[in-house]
Amino acid sequence: MPSRPGYEGGLFLQTTAAYDDDVIQSMDVNSDAFKQFIIKLRENVGDVYKALNLKDTGIYSNNEFVCGKTYPPNPLLTPLSKQKPTKRMVTRKSFIIPGGLLLGPNTFPHGLNITPLALSEWSTTFIDGTACDTTNRLYFKIPHLDPLGNNICIEVNATDIVLTAVGIPRPTFNTIYICLEYLTS
């Protein structure tokens, strides 16, 4: 991963040996070569820190979790805004919902702080899920739409995740997994 400002070309880190052990052991700790080695080593460690902070973490927790994704600054901010325009971190929260879906809306509280004052600062970046019927070995992506018009829609409002089943109820779903990613600024 290059150390130049503004670089967004990916998270490539060198995996081959960057330093020859024999050369390091033979360096005079008071030499300019050793000082340059320490500077280069510090830059490489900095690249590792950047890569770790920028990676999308594969953790799906039922607690709010900063997952490593970023979005550009809030377009509503101007140079005159109190808040400085910076990249925005994505927060992820996952939900495991036991039980089936009845026809119509099925609501599940999400426990997120989406108050009227925060609505302008809170927005979703990703809403997705799966529904599992392990008895009949049926697995659906949510949102789901089949050719017969049976579908499952997903919405998020200020207090709940709303799954709406249209067509055929799905009472045999054992577990529903929902992943919600959002910005809070």
N, C-alpha and C positions, 0 to 999 in steps of 0.2 A: 504494500500500500504506500504510494508516494506520500511524502510529507508536505506537499505544497498546499497552500490555502485554497479552499474551495473545491478540492478534488472530490469528485463523486463517482469515480469509475468502478467502484466495487470494493470488496474487502479481500484483496489478495495479499497474503503474507508470505514472505520467503520461507521455504521449509528446508532448504539446503544449508549446510554450515556456512555461516557468514564470516567466520574468523577461523584462522588456522591456529590450533592449540600451541604448536611449537613457536609460532611467531609471538603469540601473547606471552608465553612463558619467558621468552628471551628479551622482552621489552624492558627498558629502564624506566621505572615508574616516574622519574623526573624528566623524561624526554618529551619533546613535542609530539612525537609519534604516539606515545602513550596517552597524552592529553587528547589528541585527535581520536584515538580509539575509544576513550571514555565518552566523548561527545557523540560519536557515531552509535555507540551502544545505547546511550540515553535516547537518541532519536528512534532507534529500533524498538526500545521498550515503549516509547510514546506511541509508535504505530500499533503495537499490540493493544495498548489501552484504547486507542481510537477504534480499532476493529472490534474489540469486545463491547464497547459502548454502542456501536452502530449496528450490530448484528440483530436480526429478528430472533428473539429467544423462543424456543419451542416449549415454553411452559404455559399450560392452560390451567390457571388457578381460579378457584372460586373467590379469590380476593383480587382487588384491583392491583394491576401489575404493569409497570412501564416495560413494554415489550421490545424496545430497541428501534422501532420504526419511527421515522420523522416526516413531518410535512413542512412545506414552506411557511413563512410567517403569515399570520392572520392578515388577509387582504384588507380588512376594515381598519387596520392601524395605519396611521400617517406619521410623518416626522414630528407632528405636534402632539401625538398621543402620549399619555403618561407612561404607558407600557411600551418598552422598546421592542420593535419587530425582531423576533428571533424564530429559529426553527421550533416547531411544536412537536413534543413527544407524544406518541400514541400510547394510550393506556388500554389494557386488555382485561376483560373479566369473562370468565366462563361459567356456565350454568349447567347443572345436571338436574333434569326434571324427571322425576319418576312418574309412571302412570301413562294412561292413554289420552287421546284427544277426542272430545265430543264435537258434534257439529256446532258450528258457530265459533264465537271468540272464546278462547281459553286464556285466562290471565294468570301471570306468575310474577310476583313482586321481584324487582331487580335490586332494590336497596341502594341505588345510586343517588347521588346528590344532584338532581336536576331540578333546581328551583327556578321560579320565574326570573329572578335576577341573573341566574347563571345560563339561561337559555341561549343568550347571544354568544356566550363563550363556549358552549358545549355543543359538539356535533359528532355524529358517528362517521367512521371511515370504513367500517366493515361490519356486517351483520350476517351470520351464517349459522347453519345447524344441520343436524341429522336426527332422524327418528329411527329407533331400532325396535323391531318386533322379532325377538330372538326365538320365540316359539314357532312362528311360521317362516323364519329366516327371511324376513323382508326388511330392507333398509332403504330409507328415503333421505334424499337431500332436502333441506328446507332453505329456501322456498321450493315447493314441489308442484308440478303441474303435469298431469298425465293426459293422454289423448281423449279420454272420456270426460274431461272437465273436473276431475277430482283434484283438488289442490289444497295445499297448506301454505298460508301466507304468514309472514312474520313482520311484526311492527314493534317499535319501542316507543313508549310515551314517557311522561315525567315520572311515573311510578311503576310501570309494569312492562314486561315482555308480553305481547299479545300474539298467540298463535291461533289463526282462524282456519278451521277445517271446513271445506266446502265439498259436497258430493257424498262421500262415504266417510262415516266416523271411523276413527282408528283407535278403538279402546284397547287393542292388543299391544300397543306400543309399550315396551317395558321401560325404555329410557329415551329421553330426548336430550341431546347435547346442543347447547347454544354458545356461540362465541361472539362477543360484542367487543369491538375496538372503537375508541373514541378519542377526541381531542377535548381538552378542558380549558383551552385558552385560544 
